[in-house]
Protein backbone atom coordinates (compact mmCIF):
# COMPACT_ATOMS: atom_id res chain seq x y z
CA UNK A 1 0.00 0.00 0.00
CA UNK A 2 1.24 3.48 -0.88
CA UNK A 3 2.24 5.44 2.20
CA UNK A 4 4.03 8.58 1.06
CA UNK A 5 2.08 11.40 -0.59
CA UNK A 6 4.13 10.92 -3.75
CA UNK A 7 3.32 7.20 -3.91
CA UNK A 8 -0.37 7.92 -3.37
CA UNK A 9 -0.35 10.45 -6.19
CA UNK A 10 1.45 8.02 -8.49
CA UNK A 11 -1.17 5.37 -7.72
CA UNK A 12 -3.94 7.82 -8.68
CA UNK A 13 -2.14 8.78 -11.88
CA UNK A 14 -1.55 5.15 -12.79
CA UNK A 15 -5.25 4.35 -12.42
CA UNK A 16 -6.19 7.30 -14.62
CA UNK A 17 -3.62 6.45 -17.32
CA UNK A 18 -4.66 2.80 -17.23
CA UNK A 19 -8.27 3.76 -17.94
CA UNK A 20 -7.30 6.12 -20.78
CA UNK A 21 -4.92 3.61 -22.36
CA UNK A 22 -7.49 0.82 -22.05
CA UNK A 23 -10.09 2.92 -23.86
CA UNK A 24 -7.59 3.85 -26.55
CA UNK A 25 -6.55 0.21 -27.05
CA UNK A 26 -10.19 -0.82 -27.29
CA UNK A 27 -10.86 1.88 -29.88
CA UNK A 28 -7.90 0.71 -31.99
CA UNK A 29 -9.09 -2.90 -31.82
CA UNK A 30 -12.57 -1.82 -32.92
CA UNK A 31 -11.20 -0.13 -36.03
CA UNK A 32 -9.01 -3.14 -36.82
CA UNK A 33 -12.00 -5.45 -36.39
CA UNK A 34 -13.98 -3.34 -38.88
CA UNK A 35 -11.21 -3.84 -41.44
CA UNK A 36 -11.15 -7.59 -40.75
CA UNK A 37 -14.93 -7.80 -41.21
CA UNK A 38 -14.77 -5.86 -44.48
CA UNK A 39 -12.02 -8.20 -45.74
CA UNK A 40 -14.08 -11.23 -44.73
CA UNK A 41 -17.10 -9.87 -46.62
CA UNK A 42 -14.96 -9.64 -49.76
CA UNK A 43 -15.86 -6.00 -50.49
CA UNK A 44 -12.61 -4.32 -51.50
CA UNK A 45 -13.97 -0.76 -51.46
CA UNK A 46 -15.37 -1.14 -47.94
CA UNK A 47 -12.14 -2.78 -46.77
CA UNK A 48 -10.05 0.03 -48.24
CA UNK A 49 -12.28 2.64 -46.59
CA UNK A 50 -12.08 0.85 -43.25
CA UNK A 51 -8.30 0.65 -43.60
CA UNK A 52 -8.09 4.40 -44.26
CA UNK A 53 -10.05 5.02 -41.05
CA UNK A 54 -7.99 2.54 -39.02
CA UNK A 55 -4.59 3.91 -40.03
CA UNK A 56 -4.71 7.26 -38.19
CA UNK A 57 -6.21 5.58 -35.14
CA UNK A 58 -3.37 3.07 -35.02
CA UNK A 59 -0.75 5.77 -35.52
CA UNK A 60 -2.35 7.84 -32.75
CA UNK A 61 -1.87 4.83 -30.50
CA UNK A 62 1.82 4.91 -31.39
CA UNK A 63 2.23 8.59 -30.53
CA UNK A 64 0.40 8.06 -27.23
CA UNK A 65 2.59 5.11 -26.33
CA UNK A 66 -0.16 2.48 -26.31
CA UNK A 67 1.21 0.52 -29.29
CA UNK A 68 4.82 0.06 -30.37
CA UNK A 69 5.74 1.69 -33.67
CA UNK A 70 6.85 -1.57 -35.30
CA UNK A 71 3.71 -3.38 -34.14
CA UNK A 72 1.52 -0.72 -35.75
CA UNK A 73 3.59 -0.79 -38.95
CA UNK A 74 3.35 -4.58 -39.11
CA UNK A 75 -0.44 -4.56 -38.60
CA UNK A 76 -0.94 -1.85 -41.24
CA UNK A 77 1.29 -3.65 -43.72
CA UNK A 78 -0.45 -6.99 -43.30
CA UNK A 79 -3.93 -5.48 -43.51
CA UNK A 80 -2.99 -3.42 -46.57
CA UNK A 81 -1.64 -6.46 -48.38
CA UNK A 82 -4.80 -8.42 -47.58
CA UNK A 83 -7.01 -5.57 -48.84
CA UNK A 84 -4.91 -5.34 -51.99
CA UNK A 85 -5.23 -9.10 -52.53
CA UNK A 86 -9.03 -8.83 -52.58
CA UNK A 87 -8.87 -7.10 -55.96
CA UNK A 88 -6.83 -9.86 -57.58
ABEGO torsion letter per residue (X at the ends): XBABAAAAAAAAAAAAAAAAAAAAAAAAAAAAAAAAAAAAAGBAAAAAAAAAAAAAAAAAAAAAGABBAAAAAAAAAAAAAAAAAAAX
